[in-house]
Amino acid sequence: MREACRKLGTENLSDCDIYILASPCPMCLGALYYCSPNRVIYITTREEYVPYYHDDRKYFELETFYGEFAKPIDQRRLPMVHQADPDAINVYKRWQQLNVK
């Protein structure tokens, strides 16, 4: 997607179809929604490939990841701390200035 956006000079792929191997994970799904392709075509499902997939990372388990992702942040296995900074919102204010017409 990054390469397609770079080559086309846009962040919007609404005139494109994107072909991927498997149903997208939340990270990929977020990127897909952001670039807004015409449609996404995938050739296998999580249920089909889970018997062949193994990952030994500390927090990631394919069988439980989607349930974990759906939990409120404070109930997830991966410790996450909100460290508020009132100036952080300025990044989004600047984005709005540059992108809203």
C-alpha positions as CSV (number, residue, x, y, z in Angstrom):
1,M,0.0,0.0,0.0
2,R,2.8,2.4,0.9
3,E,4.5,1.8,-2.5
4,A,1.2,2.2,-4.4
5,C,0.5,5.4,-2.6
6,R,4.0,6.7,-3.3
7,K,3.8,5.8,-7.0
8,L,0.4,7.3,-7.3
9,G,1.2,10.4,-5.2
10,T,-1.7,10.0,-2.9
11,E,-2.9,8.4,0.3
12,N,-6.2,7.4,-1.2
13,L,-6.4,4.2,-3.2
14,S,-10.2,4.4,-3.9
15,D,-9.7,3.5,-7.5
16,C,-7.7,0.4,-6.7
17,D,-8.3,-3.2,-5.7
18,I,-5.9,-4.6,-3.2
19,Y,-5.1,-8.3,-3.2
20,I,-3.8,-9.9,0.0
21,L,-3.0,-13.4,1.2
22,A,-5.2,-13.6,4.2
23,S,-8.1,-11.9,5.9
24,P,-6.4,-8.8,7.4
25,C,-5.3,-8.4,11.0
26,P,-6.4,-5.2,12.9
27,M,-3.2,-3.4,11.9
28,C,-3.6,-4.1,8.3
29,L,-7.3,-3.5,8.4
30,G,-6.6,0.0,9.8
31,A,-4.2,0.7,7.0
32,L,-6.7,-0.6,4.5
33,Y,-9.5,1.6,5.9
34,Y,-7.1,4.6,5.8
35,C,-6.2,4.3,2.2
36,S,-9.8,3.3,1.2
37,P,-9.3,1.0,-1.7
38,N,-12.3,0.1,-4.0
39,R,-12.2,-3.4,-2.5
40,V,-9.9,-5.9,-0.8
41,I,-9.6,-9.5,-2.2
42,Y,-8.1,-12.1,0.1
43,I,-7.5,-15.8,-0.7
44,T,-7.4,-17.5,2.7
45,T,-9.0,-17.0,6.1
46,R,-7.6,-17.0,9.6
47,E,-9.5,-20.3,10.3
48,E,-7.9,-21.9,7.3
49,Y,-4.3,-21.0,8.1
50,V,-4.3,-21.1,11.9
51,P,-3.2,-24.8,12.0
52,Y,-0.1,-23.9,10.1
53,Y,0.9,-20.7,11.9
54,H,3.0,-20.4,15.0
55,D,4.4,-17.3,16.6
56,D,6.2,-17.4,20.0
57,R,6.1,-13.7,20.9
58,K,5.3,-12.7,24.4
59,Y,1.8,-11.3,24.0
60,F,0.7,-12.5,20.6
61,E,-1.2,-15.7,20.1
62,L,-3.2,-15.9,16.9
63,E,-6.0,-18.0,18.5
64,T,-6.7,-15.3,21.2
65,F,-5.5,-12.1,19.5
66,Y,-8.8,-10.9,18.1
67,G,-10.5,-11.4,21.5
68,E,-7.7,-9.6,23.1
69,F,-7.9,-6.8,20.7
70,A,-11.6,-6.3,21.4
71,K,-11.0,-5.9,25.2
72,P,-10.9,-2.5,26.9
73,I,-7.3,-1.3,27.0
74,D,-6.9,-1.8,30.7
75,Q,-8.0,-5.5,30.4
76,R,-5.5,-6.5,27.8
77,R,-2.5,-8.7,28.4
78,L,-0.1,-6.2,27.0
79,P,0.4,-3.5,29.7
80,M,-0.5,-0.1,28.4
81,V,-0.3,3.2,30.3
82,H,-1.9,6.5,29.3
83,Q,0.5,9.2,30.0
84,A,-1.5,12.4,29.3
85,D,0.2,15.3,27.7
86,P,-2.1,18.3,26.8
87,D,0.3,19.4,24.1
88,A,-0.1,16.1,22.2
89,I,-3.3,17.2,20.6
90,N,-1.4,19.9,18.7
91,V,-0.2,17.3,16.3
92,Y,-3.8,16.7,15.2
93,K,-4.6,20.4,15.2
94,R,-1.7,20.9,12.8
95,W,-2.9,17.9,10.6
96,Q,-6.3,19.5,10.4
97,Q,-4.8,22.8,9.3
98,L,-2.9,21.1,6.6
99,N,-5.6,18.7,5.3
100,V,-9.0,20.2,5.8
101,K,-10.2,22.3,2.9
